[in-house]
């Protein structure tokens, strides 16, 4: 398999995770906790089979990865909740405000002013979000879904910025092995799966989510980064909302309306622009 095809398949699998928010009859917290357990076990097994080092280099890195794992756990929980409250398309589009959040947050962390072009992108994203919200009321499930998607994006942005600054010297598989394990340990005490609530097929879906749609694409993405530029990976990753929307329409019959398509188009255009602009810089 060529690196480019491997990358597109990984992004397609990442997009497919959104479907499990509807397919598995559990709240978002339970789905995230069980997904994290399975993904952590699979990724540590992968490290062992490929002979990669599992131990971290410095004692302080264990403290850092605990913080990163807590952020990824909260990000995943709000990500699934966003889609359970609204639709896969709306939840995924709201989450993809994170590229613009990133380019706004990075200068602020460096005590610099954001560029005017980045502020313009932020305004376009706000307009796109406004098109997604049916009514400015928290009584609307769709509005709650949009807000949860934006919260998920903020958590993901914080995790990415911290990982880039303090944990970039580790491989993707090693990083995610620890982060998913921390997320599992954080969330497992708060979940309860009533006896008889899950059929055998539901446990099979969880296994598929944890291994086939989490551990596998992270390993594939890490492998593709060895041959492809970071810019290519980032731009292709911006296809996730499109892939997720098409999959939800075909498999769940969740067809987006015109406002969702318009809002998604604005947000995705801003995300693509900022991703390309960041790599040009």
Buried (B, 14 or more C-beta within 10 A) or exposed (E): EEBEEBBBBBBBBBBBBBBBBBBBEBBBBBBBBBBBBBBBBBBBEBBEEEEEEEEBEEEEBEEBBBBBBBBBBBBBBBBBBBBBBBBBBBBBBBBBBBBBBBBBBBEEEEEEEBBEEBBEBBEBBBBBBEBBBBEEEEEBEBBBBBBBBBBBBBBBBBBBBBBEEBBEEBBBBBBBBBBBBBBBBBBBEEBEBEEEEBEEEBEEBBBBBBBBBBBBBBBBBBBBBEEBEEEBBBBBBBBBBBBBBBBBBEEBEBEBEEBBBBBBBBBBBBBBBBBEBBEEE
